[in-house]
Amino acid sequence: MTREEILTTAELVASEIGAKLDAEREDRRPPRDHSKTNWASELGHPCKRHLVHCRVDWRAKRPMDLDGGYRVEEGNREEWWAEKDLGDVGYKIKGSQEYFFIEEVQVGGKIDGRLPLPFELDGFPGKRAVSCEIKSINPQYWQSVRTVADLAEHRNWWFRGYPSQLNAALHHFKDPFGFFYLTTYGRRPKVLPMLLDEARLEADFAKIRDVNAHVAAGTYPQPIPYDPQVCGMCDFAHLCQPPRATEMREIPPGEVPALRQYLDLKEWHERYLEAHAQLIGTGDKPGRYFGAEAIVEDIEISTSTQRRTFYKDVPDETKKRIKELQEPYAEKRGITITTIERVVPR
């Protein structure tokens, strides 16, 4: 065989392997009937109309694409490994994928597992486990999530919905707290505790009661103003088609490499900030070489001292007076914020 023939044969085999892998992950499942149940994983979705579509138009839901099948499979793998890692250190997950249903608001869901506690809780006799959600985080967002508050206030709407999902389980199982177990490629997992949030629960349930009312009446709430992130990832966009707030601009194909390079640099910058915190840090949180003087091979670590002004223990009355002095010069202005991000479906 010539080199060209060998290459053609190799490409055919590679194509066949890829096709068989894809065939195993094609979404052949019929649409799941959501007519009677709001799902806990959707509680934090920013669009109420989407939630009504989930209940009324579940048959018309856009099927999961092939990449989505791979993401689901990867998420299942991560969950399996998380359960194994926790079990190896004495925290064997119970009730994996246990279904729960909150009758008062018709909210159902599955909890990734119940995490056993090494002690009993006062006021909760015999309780040995609390709800735990296992989530795999894209590496580019890893540094931006350190606490549950970071999830709740994240710029990406699907992160903002995670606390509502776990909170619903905490309410159902009467857990005073629970945990997020977060993983990403090549990093130490993060275990984030979350207290039952009654205010969040009240707001989520109020939204769902409104959804239930629309479902019963056969009506839809108004669509949210067009959001490219929310609407662009919506499985019911073909039914809703909310008006765009701005005209979408056409980007020439030649610009794509520059945009991708920008995103790559942004991700490397986040890695740089993480390394900076570990190696240098700050005076409040010093890294391994904070304040050091050293030379190793072609690397020099040097430290200098600069004088800066700091204000500490400023009385509240002084802060109030400063604010009053600034107030006559305060002016509210509209600002334009443009971001470039990768679209990462759930």
TORKOL-4160 file (C-alpha; in steps of 0.2 Angstrom, whole numbers, padded with zeros to 4 digits, m for minus):
346
<pt num="1" X="0000" Y="0000" Z="0000"/>
<pt num="2" X="0006" Y="0018" Z="m0004"/>
<pt num="3" X="0007" Y="0030" Z="0010"/>
<pt num="4" X="m0009" Y="0039" Z="0003"/>
<pt num="5" X="m0018" Y="0022" Z="0003"/>
<pt num="6" X="m0013" Y="0019" Z="0021"/>
<pt num="7" X="m0019" Y="0036" Z="0026"/>
<pt num="8" X="m0036" Y="0034" Z="0018"/>
<pt num="9" X="m0038" Y="0017" Z="0027"/>
<pt num="10" X="m0033" Y="0025" Z="0044"/>
<pt num="11" X="m0045" Y="0039" Z="0041"/>
<pt num="12" X="m0059" Y="0027" Z="0037"/>
<pt num="13" X="m0056" Y="0017" Z="0053"/>
<pt num="14" X="m0055" Y="0033" Z="0063"/>
<pt num="15" X="m0072" Y="0039" Z="0055"/>
<pt num="16" X="m0080" Y="0022" Z="0059"/>
<pt num="17" X="m0074" Y="0022" Z="0077"/>
<pt num="18" X="m0081" Y="0040" Z="0079"/>
<pt num="19" X="m0098" Y="0035" Z="0072"/>
<pt num="20" X="m0100" Y="0021" Z="0083"/>
<pt num="21" X="m0095" Y="0031" Z="0098"/>
<pt num="22" X="m0108" Y="0044" Z="0093"/>
<pt num="23" X="m0121" Y="0031" Z="0090"/>
<pt num="24" X="m0120" Y="0025" Z="0108"/>
<pt num="25" X="m0123" Y="0043" Z="0114"/>
<pt num="26" X="m0137" Y="0049" Z="0103"/>
<pt num="27" X="m0152" Y="0054" Z="0113"/>
<pt num="28" X="m0165" Y="0041" Z="0108"/>
<pt num="29" X="m0176" Y="0044" Z="0123"/>
<pt num="30" X="m0194" Y="0050" Z="0121"/>
<pt num="31" X="m0198" Y="0067" Z="0129"/>
<pt num="32" X="m0200" Y="0066" Z="0147"/>
<pt num="33" X="m0218" Y="0070" Z="0153"/>
<pt num="34" X="m0216" Y="0086" Z="0164"/>
<pt num="35" X="m0234" Y="0091" Z="0164"/>
<pt num="36" X="m0237" Y="0087" Z="0182"/>
<pt num="37" X="m0220" Y="0092" Z="0190"/>
<pt num="38" X="m0208" Y="0106" Z="0191"/>
<pt num="39" X="m0190" Y="0100" Z="0192"/>
<pt num="40" X="m0179" Y="0106" Z="0206"/>
<pt num="41" X="m0165" Y="0108" Z="0194"/>
<pt num="42" X="m0175" Y="0121" Z="0185"/>
<pt num="43" X="m0180" Y="0131" Z="0200"/>
<pt num="44" X="m0166" Y="0144" Z="0198"/>
<pt num="45" X="m0169" Y="0147" Z="0180"/>
<pt num="46" X="m0171" Y="0165" Z="0176"/>
<pt num="47" X="m0185" Y="0164" Z="0164"/>
<pt num="48" X="m0203" Y="0160" Z="0171"/>
<pt num="49" X="m0209" Y="0157" Z="0153"/>
<pt num="50" X="m0196" Y="0144" Z="0151"/>
<pt num="51" X="m0203" Y="0135" Z="0166"/>
<pt num="52" X="m0221" Y="0135" Z="0159"/>
<pt num="53" X="m0214" Y="0128" Z="0143"/>
<pt num="54" X="m0206" Y="0114" Z="0152"/>
<pt num="55" X="m0223" Y="0110" Z="0159"/>
<pt num="56" X="m0235" Y="0113" Z="0144"/>
<pt num="57" X="m0224" Y="0110" Z="0129"/>
<pt num="58" X="m0213" Y="0096" Z="0135"/>
<pt num="59" X="m0216" Y="0086" Z="0119"/>
<pt num="60" X="m0208" Y="0100" Z="0109"/>
<pt num="61" X="m0193" Y="0102" Z="0119"/>
<pt num="62" X="m0177" Y="0102" Z="0108"/>
<pt num="63" X="m0168" Y="0086" Z="0109"/>
<pt num="64" X="m0151" Y="0085" Z="0117"/>
<pt num="65" X="m0137" Y="0087" Z="0104"/>
<pt num="66" X="m0123" Y="0074" Z="0103"/>
<pt num="67" X="m0111" Y="0085" Z="0113"/>
<pt num="68" X="m0124" Y="0085" Z="0126"/>
<pt num="69" X="m0124" Y="0066" Z="0127"/>
<pt num="70" X="m0105" Y="0066" Z="0130"/>
<pt num="71" X="m0107" Y="0080" Z="0143"/>
<pt num="72" X="m0120" Y="0069" Z="0152"/>
<pt num="73" X="m0109" Y="0054" Z="0151"/>
<pt num="74" X="m0094" Y="0064" Z="0158"/>
<pt num="75" X="m0105" Y="0071" Z="0172"/>
<pt num="76" X="m0110" Y="0053" Z="0177"/>
<pt num="77" X="m0092" Y="0048" Z="0177"/>
<pt num="78" X="m0087" Y="0062" Z="0188"/>
<pt num="79" X="m0102" Y="0058" Z="0200"/>
<pt num="80" X="m0096" Y="0040" Z="0201"/>
<pt num="81" X="m0078" Y="0045" Z="0205"/>
<pt num="82" X="m0084" Y="0058" Z="0218"/>
<pt num="83" X="m0094" Y="0044" Z="0227"/>
<pt num="84" X="m0079" Y="0033" Z="0226"/>
<pt num="85" X="m0067" Y="0046" Z="0233"/>
<pt num="86" X="m0079" Y="0050" Z="0247"/>
<pt num="87" X="m0082" Y="0032" Z="0251"/>
<pt num="88" X="m0063" Y="0029" Z="0252"/>
<pt num="89" X="m0061" Y="0042" Z="0266"/>
<pt num="90" X="m0076" Y="0036" Z="0276"/>
<pt num="91" X="m0091" Y="0046" Z="0269"/>
<pt num="92" X="m0100" Y="0033" Z="0259"/>
<pt num="93" X="m0114" Y="0041" Z="0249"/>
<pt num="94" X="m0132" Y="0035" Z="0253"/>
<pt num="95" X="m0147" Y="0036" Z="0242"/>
<pt num="96" X="m0139" Y="0040" Z="0226"/>
<pt num="97" X="m0152" Y="0048" Z="0214"/>
<pt num="98" X="m0165" Y="0047" Z="0227"/>
<pt num="99" X="m0181" Y="0055" Z="0220"/>
<pt num="100" X="m0191" Y="0067" Z="0231"/>
<pt num="101" X="m0207" Y="0077" Z="0228"/>
<pt num="102" X="m0213" Y="0093" Z="0237"/>
<pt num="103" X="m0232" Y="0092" Z="0235"/>
<pt num="104" X="m0236" Y="0110" Z="0240"/>
<pt num="105" X="m0228" Y="0117" Z="0225"/>
<pt num="106" X="m0227" Y="0101" Z="0213"/>
<pt num="107" X="m0208" Y="0101" Z="0213"/>
<pt num="108" X="m0199" Y="0085" Z="0211"/>
<pt num="109" X="m0181" Y="0081" Z="0209"/>
<pt num="110" X="m0167" Y="0068" Z="0212"/>
<pt num="111" X="m0153" Y="0071" Z="0224"/>
<pt num="112" X="m0135" Y="0065" Z="0220"/>
<pt num="113" X="m0134" Y="0058" Z="0237"/>
<pt num="114" X="m0135" Y="0059" Z="0256"/>
<pt num="115" X="m0118" Y="0062" Z="0264"/>
<pt num="116" X="m0116" Y="0054" Z="0281"/>
<pt num="117" X="m0111" Y="0064" Z="0295"/>
<pt num="118" X="m0098" Y="0058" Z="0308"/>
<pt num="119" X="m0109" Y="0064" Z="0323"/>
<pt num="120" X="m0127" Y="0067" Z="0328"/>
<pt num="121" X="m0135" Y="0085" Z="0327"/>
<pt num="122" X="m0143" Y="0093" Z="0341"/>
<pt num="123" X="m0162" Y="0094" Z="0338"/>
<pt num="124" X="m0161" Y="0080" Z="0324"/>
<pt num="125" X="m0160" Y="0064" Z="0334"/>
<pt num="126" X="m0152" Y="0050" Z="0324"/>
<pt num="127" X="m0150" Y="0060" Z="0308"/>
<pt num="128" X="m0134" Y="0054" Z="0300"/>
<pt num="129" X="m0134" Y="0061" Z="0283"/>
<pt num="130" X="m0138" Y="0077" Z="0273"/>
<pt num="131" X="m0141" Y="0081" Z="0255"/>
<pt num="132" X="m0126" Y="0083" Z="0243"/>
<pt num="133" X="m0125" Y="0089" Z="0225"/>
<pt num="134" X="m0110" Y="0084" Z="0214"/>
<pt num="135" X="m0106" Y="0096" Z="0201"/>
<pt num="136" X="m0092" Y="0096" Z="0188"/>
<pt num="137" X="m0086" Y="0114" Z="0184"/>
<pt num="138" X="m0078" Y="0120" Z="0168"/>
<pt num="139" X="m0060" Y="0124" Z="0172"/>
<pt num="140" X="m0061" Y="0141" Z="0166"/>
<pt num="141" X="m0074" Y="0145" Z="0180"/>
<pt num="142" X="m0065" Y="0136" Z="0193"/>
<pt num="143" X="m0056" Y="0150" Z="0202"/>
<pt num="144" X="m0073" Y="0161" Z="0202"/>
<pt num="145" X="m0081" Y="0148" Z="0213"/>
<pt num="146" X="m0075" Y="0147" Z="0231"/>
<pt num="147" X="m0091" Y="0148" Z="0241"/>
<pt num="148" X="m0110" Y="0145" Z="0239"/>
<pt num="149" X="m0112" Y="0164" Z="0238"/>
<pt num="150" X="m0100" Y="0164" Z="0222"/>
<pt num="151" X="m0112" Y="0151" Z="0214"/>
<pt num="152" X="m0128" Y="0161" Z="0219"/>
<pt num="153" X="m0120" Y="0177" Z="0212"/>
<pt num="154" X="m0111" Y="0170" Z="0197"/>
<pt num="155" X="m0112" Y="0178" Z="0180"/>
<pt num="156" X="m0117" Y="0162" Z="0172"/>
<pt num="157" X="m0136" Y="0159" Z="0175"/>
<pt num="158" X="m0134" Y="0140" Z="0177"/>
<pt num="159" X="m0122" Y="0142" Z="0192"/>
<pt num="160" X="m0134" Y="0154" Z="0200"/>
<pt num="161" X="m0148" Y="0140" Z="0200"/>
<pt num="162" X="m0137" Y="0127" Z="0209"/>
<pt num="163" X="m0141" Y="0133" Z="0226"/>
<pt num="164" X="m0160" Y="0133" Z="0223"/>
<pt num="165" X="m0159" Y="0115" Z="0217"/>
<pt num="166" X="m0150" Y="0109" Z="0233"/>
<pt num="167" X="m0160" Y="0121" Z="0244"/>
<pt num="168" X="m0176" Y="0112" Z="0238"/>
<pt num="169" X="m0169" Y="0095" Z="0244"/>
<pt num="170" X="m0164" Y="0102" Z="0261"/>
<pt num="171" X="m0182" Y="0108" Z="0263"/>
<pt num="172" X="m0189" Y="0091" Z="0258"/>
<pt num="173" X="m0177" Y="0081" Z="0269"/>
<pt num="174" X="m0178" Y="0093" Z="0283"/>
<pt num="175" X="m0159" Y="0095" Z="0283"/>
<pt num="176" X="m0152" Y="0111" Z="0292"/>
<pt num="177" X="m0137" Y="0111" Z="0279"/>
<pt num="178" X="m0130" Y="0101" Z="0265"/>
<pt num="179" X="m0115" Y="0101" Z="0253"/>
<pt num="180" X="m0109" Y="0104" Z="0236"/>
<pt num="181" X="m0095" Y="0093" Z="0230"/>
<pt num="182" X="m0087" Y="0102" Z="0215"/>
<pt num="183" X="m0074" Y="0094" Z="0203"/>
<pt num="184" X="m0064" Y="0100" Z="0188"/>
<pt num="185" X="m0050" Y="0092" Z="0178"/>
<pt num="186" X="m0034" Y="0091" Z="0188"/>
<pt num="187" X="m0039" Y="0101" Z="0203"/>
<pt num="188" X="m0042" Y="0097" Z="0221"/>
<pt num="189" X="m0061" Y="0095" Z="0224"/>
<pt num="190" X="m0071" Y="0109" Z="0233"/>
<pt num="191" X="m0083" Y="0104" Z="0247"/>
<pt num="192" X="m0094" Y="0119" Z="0250"/>
<pt num="193" X="m0107" Y="0119" Z="0264"/>
<pt num="194" X="m0124" Y="0127" Z="0262"/>
<pt num="195" X="m0136" Y="0131" Z="0275"/>
<pt num="196" X="m0155" Y="0129" Z="0272"/>
<pt num="197" X="m0160" Y="0146" Z="0265"/>
<pt num="198" X="m0178" Y="0150" Z="0269"/>
<pt num="199" X="m0178" Y="0167" Z="0260"/>
<pt num="200" X="m0172" Y="0159" Z="0244"/>
<pt num="201" X="m0185" Y="0145" Z="0246"/>
<pt num="202" X="m0199" Y="0157" Z="0248"/>
<pt num="203" X="m0194" Y="0167" Z="0232"/>
<pt num="204" X="m0192" Y="0151" Z="0222"/>
<pt num="205" X="m0209" Y="0144" Z="0228"/>
<pt num="206" X="m0218" Y="0160" Z="0224"/>
<pt num="207" X="m0211" Y="0159" Z="0207"/>
<pt num="208" X="m0216" Y="0141" Z="0205"/>
<pt num="209" X="m0234" Y="0145" Z="0212"/>
<pt num="210" X="m0235" Y="0158" Z="0198"/>
<pt num="211" X="m0229" Y="0145" Z="0185"/>
<pt num="212" X="m0243" Y="0132" Z="0192"/>
<pt num="213" X="m0256" Y="0146" Z="0190"/>
<pt num="214" X="m0251" Y="0149" Z="0172"/>
<pt num="215" X="m0251" Y="0130" Z="0168"/>
<pt num="216" X="m0268" Y="0128" Z="0176"/>
<pt num="217" X="m0275" Y="0143" Z="0166"/>
<pt num="218" X="m0266" Y="0139" Z="0149"/>
<pt num="219" X="m0257" Y="0155" Z="0148"/>
<pt num="220" X="m0239" Y="0160" Z="0147"/>
<pt num="221" X="m0230" Y="0174" Z="0156"/>
<pt num="222" X="m0221" Y="0188" Z="0146"/>
<pt num="223" X="m0204" Y="0182" Z="0139"/>
<pt num="224" X="m0189" Y="0190" Z="0148"/>
<pt num="225" X="m0179" Y="0203" Z="0138"/>
<pt num="226" X="m0168" Y="0194" Z="0125"/>
<pt num="227" X="m0152" Y="0187" Z="0134"/>
<pt num="228" X="m0140" Y="0178" Z="0122"/>
<pt num="229" X="m0134" Y="0167" Z="0136"/>
<pt num="230" X="m0151" Y="0162" Z="0142"/>
<pt num="231" X="m0161" Y="0162" Z="0126"/>
<pt num="232" X="m0147" Y="0155" Z="0116"/>
<pt num="233" X="m0147" Y="0139" Z="0127"/>
<pt num="234" X="m0165" Y="0138" Z="0129"/>
<pt num="235" X="m0173" Y="0121" Z="0123"/>
<pt num="236" X="m0189" Y="0131" Z="0119"/>
<pt num="237" X="m0182" Y="0145" Z="0109"/>
<pt num="238" X="m0191" Y="0140" Z="0093"/>
<pt num="239" X="m0207" Y="0142" Z="0102"/>
<pt num="240" X="m0204" Y="0158" Z="0111"/>
<pt num="241" X="m0192" Y="0169" Z="0100"/>
<pt num="242" X="m0191" Y="0184" Z="0112"/>
<pt num="243" X="m0187" Y="0200" Z="0103"/>
<pt num="244" X="m0168" Y="0205" Z="0104"/>
<pt num="245" X="m0164" Y="0220" Z="0113"/>
<pt num="246" X="m0150" Y="0224" Z="0101"/>
<pt num="247" X="m0146" Y="0219" Z="0083"/>
<pt num="248" X="m0134" Y="0204" Z="0082"/>
<pt num="249" X="m0119" Y="0209" Z="0073"/>
<pt num="250" X="m0111" Y="0197" Z="0060"/>
<pt num="251" X="m0093" Y="0192" Z="0063"/>
<pt num="252" X="m0082" Y="0189" Z="0049"/>
<pt num="253" X="m0075" Y="0171" Z="0049"/>
<pt num="254" X="m0057" Y="0179" Z="0049"/>
<pt num="255" X="m0060" Y="0186" Z="0066"/>
<pt num="256" X="m0064" Y="0169" Z="0075"/>
<pt num="257" X="m0045" Y="0165" Z="0078"/>
<pt num="258" X="m0043" Y="0182" Z="0087"/>
<pt num="259" X="m0058" Y="0179" Z="0097"/>
<pt num="260" X="m0052" Y="0162" Z="0102"/>
<pt num="261" X="m0035" Y="0169" Z="0106"/>
<pt num="262" X="m0043" Y="0181" Z="0118"/>
<pt num="263" X="m0053" Y="0168" Z="0127"/>
<pt num="264" X="m0037" Y="0157" Z="0128"/>
<pt num="265" X="m0027" Y="0172" Z="0136"/>
<pt num="266" X="m0042" Y="0175" Z="0148"/>
<pt num="267" X="m0041" Y="0157" Z="0154"/>
<pt num="268" X="m0022" Y="0158" Z="0156"/>
<pt num="269" X="m0024" Y="0174" Z="0165"/>
<pt num="270" X="m0035" Y="0165" Z="0178"/>
<pt num="271" X="m0022" Y="0152" Z="0180"/>
<pt num="272" X="m0009" Y="0165" Z="0183"/>
<pt num="273" X="m0020" Y="0173" Z="0196"/>
<pt num="274" X="m0022" Y="0156" Z="0205"/>
<pt num="275" X="m0003" Y="0153" Z="0204"/>
<pt num="276" X="0001" Y="0171" Z="0210"/>
<pt num="277" X="m0010" Y="0167" Z="0225"/>
<pt num="278" X="m0001" Y="0151" Z="0229"/>
<pt num="279" X="0017" Y="0157" Z="0227"/>
<pt num="280" X="0016" Y="0175" Z="0232"/>
<pt num="281" X="m0001" Y="0180" Z="0239"/>
<pt num="282" X="m0004" Y="0195" Z="0250"/>
<pt num="283" X="0001" Y="0201" Z="0267"/>
<pt num="284" X="m0016" Y="0195" Z="0273"/>
<pt num="285" X="m0014" Y="0178" Z="0264"/>
<pt num="286" X="0004" Y="0176" Z="0260"/>
<pt num="287" X="0010" Y="0163" Z="0248"/>
<pt num="288" X="0024" Y="0151" Z="0249"/>
<pt num="289" X="0037" Y="0164" Z="0244"/>
<pt num="290" X="0029" Y="0180" Z="0250"/>
<pt num="291" X="0043" Y="0192" Z="0257"/>
<pt num="292" X="0057" Y="0180" Z="0250"/>
<pt num="293" X="0074" Y="0184" Z="0242"/>
<pt num="294" X="0081" Y="0169" Z="0232"/>
<pt num="295" X="0089" Y="0164" Z="0215"/>
<pt num="296" X="0086" Y="0147" Z="0208"/>
<pt num="297" X="0093" Y="0143" Z="0190"/>
<pt num="298" X="0087" Y="0158" Z="0179"/>
<pt num="299" X="0073" Y="0163" Z="0192"/>
<pt num="300" X="0075" Y="0177" Z="0204"/>
<pt num="301" X="0063" Y="0180" Z="0218"/>
<pt num="302" X="0065" Y="0198" Z="0226"/>
<pt num="303" X="0055" Y="0208" Z="0238"/>
<pt num="304" X="0054" Y="0227" Z="0241"/>
<pt num="305" X="0045" Y="0238" Z="0253"/>
<pt num="306" X="0034" Y="0252" Z="0248"/>
<pt num="307" X="0024" Y="0264" Z="0260"/>
<pt num="308" X="0006" Y="0266" Z="0257"/>
<pt num="309" X="m0008" Y="0274" Z="0266"/>
<pt num="310" X="m0021" Y="0263" Z="0275"/>
<pt num="311" X="m0036" Y="0268" Z="0285"/>
<pt num="312" X="m0042" Y="0256" Z="0299"/>
<pt num="313" X="m0056" Y="0257" Z="0312"/>
<pt num="314" X="m0064" Y="0272" Z="0303"/>
<pt num="315" X="m0079" Y="0276" Z="0314"/>
<pt num="316" X="m0096" Y="0273" Z="0307"/>
<pt num="317" X="m0101" Y="0291" Z="0309"/>
<pt num="318" X="m0086" Y="0297" Z="0299"/>
<pt num="319" X="m0091" Y="0285" Z="0285"/>
<pt num="320" X="m0108" Y="0292" Z="0285"/>
<pt num="321" X="m0101" Y="0310" Z="0285"/>
<pt num="322" X="m0090" Y="0305" Z="0270"/>
<pt num="323" X="m0105" Y="0298" Z="0261"/>
<pt num="324" X="m0115" Y="0314" Z="0264"/>
<pt num="325" X="m0101" Y="0325" Z="0257"/>
<pt num="326" X="m0100" Y="0314" Z="0241"/>
<pt num="327" X="m0119" Y="0313" Z="0238"/>
<pt num="328" X="m0121" Y="0330" Z="0230"/>
<pt num="329" X="m0109" Y="0324" Z="0217"/>
<pt num="330" X="m0116" Y="0307" Z="0214"/>
<pt num="331" X="m0123" Y="0304" Z="0196"/>
<pt num="332" X="m0131" Y="0288" Z="0190"/>
<pt num="333" X="m0126" Y="0284" Z="0172"/>
<pt num="334" X="m0130" Y="0270" Z="0160"/>
<pt num="335" X="m0114" Y="0260" Z="0156"/>
<pt num="336" X="m0111" Y="0247" Z="0142"/>
<pt num="337" X="m0103" Y="0231" Z="0147"/>
<pt num="338" X="m0097" Y="0219" Z="0133"/>
<pt num="339" X="m0090" Y="0202" Z="0137"/>
<pt num="340" X="m0083" Y="0188" Z="0126"/>
<pt num="341" X="m0086" Y="0171" Z="0133"/>
<pt num="342" X="m0087" Y="0153" Z="0128"/>
<pt num="343" X="m0105" Y="0146" Z="0127"/>
<pt num="344" X="m0104" Y="0131" Z="0139"/>
<pt num="345" X="m0121" Y="0122" Z="0138"/>
<pt num="346" X="m0127" Y="0114" Z="0154"/>
